[in-house]
């Protein structure tokens, strides 16, 4: 049986940090509405939370962010198991 991703607000609270933190609940709702299973949903939410913690560091440059975004996009588009 597949368990659908359906996080409670209190489960998301500790992940709501950085500039993307306030948007995490709506992102989690979107992931839930798209029908992801619990494991994959949490992976996606934690990835956004990590990005949000990474963004405000003063040593980060725009080109580094673009490179990370490209890698994440490539990873998401890869067929399962590769």
Secondary structure, DSSP 8 states (H G I E B T S, - for coil): ---B----HHHHGGG--STTGGGHHHHHHHHHHTT-BHHHHHHHHHHHHHHHHHHT-TT--HHHHHHHHHHHHHHHHS-TT-
